[in-house]
Amino acid sequence: MSSSGYISGIKSFYDSFSHFYSFVSFIDHRPKHRGVSFSDPKKGDRILCIGFGLGEEIKSFKKQGCETYGIELSQGMIKMARKKNSIENIAKGDTFHLPFKDKSFDIIYSCFLIDIFDDKGIATLLKEMRRVAKKDGRIVSVNNTFEQSMISKALVVYYQFVKDHLYTRMKTRPIIAENNFRKAGLKEIKQKKVSWGAEAVSGKS
């Protein structure tokens, strides 16, 4: 499937699923909460959240005095974010063609977004994120990763089953995001485990 066809499929799914999303979004509460903390936002930072879902992270960044913006493929999710969390400064947009000027943001944040794309798609997305990041701005991703212990591996399998069959049906996959960040030319890369089978990764533009 082409990248445009794949993105269209994601959009269509979330448009139809948006009314039920709040009933299962608790699955990702811990990694989202810890992802925001890992981002280490400062008061006054301009933050762009890509693929923001119900906007929980946007709300958290806003509470910390940040100037927040959001881009989402699905109009259905945008409506639900406004309804559930009164989120402002959000719009429908293409993740590969962000409607912002160069060097606009201090932090570009995403959660379980880059791991739905193949390596070529991730490279394209990170390049676009770098374009809109300020000099030394940070790109932060929460994504599925590989686990080592048998217990962790079992939990990842269960978590993935829930996500694939009850949650998104999008084929998120474990990735080594650090490698993708390095290939994209990001520097000062940091990592932190935020949940079983999930990590937060950041790098400066």
Phi, psi and omega in degrees: 000138178291161180298323179293321178292322179294314179298320178299322178294319177298313180301313182298319180297311183292330175299318182279334185266349190304324182289341181255353187302319184297336181284342181238357184294342179300337181303323184259013186299312184297307180297327177294313180300314181288332177295320177296315179298318179298329181295338178052057182289149177247150180305131180093351178298141172268121187236133175249123175256124182253128184067057193276356178062237179276356176085020181301317181291322177301316179299318180294315178298319180299319180297337180267013174083020180269155174268113191250147176221154180217143176237132183219139179291325190264123175295328178298318179291324178298315179299318181291323178296320178292322182287314186281321188234008178052043183283135179244174179055044177235152183206160175282137181193165180271124182297335180272351179220076185291132184277053181223156179287162176301147173054053183259338191230149176279324180224133170246119190240140173215152181227121182051049178245303187294336183280004173265355180253159173282177185300324178295317178296320178298317180299318179296317181294315180295325177298318179290323176297317179298324181300318184268358178276141175294168175302125185066016173292157186252139172254126184237130178230131168259127185208165174292143179220179181273144178245156184256317184286155180296320179297314180297319180297319179296319180293324178296318179300316179295314180300317181294323178298315179299315181295317185288323189254334182244346190248285185244332187063005175277140187278069171296152185215154175294136177224161171258086188298331179305319179296318179295321179295317180295317179297331180280356178087012178285154184234171181049052184285132179233154180223152174204134176289131182244349178186171175300122178076013180220143178222160172251137180230138177227153176206149179270145181285000000 
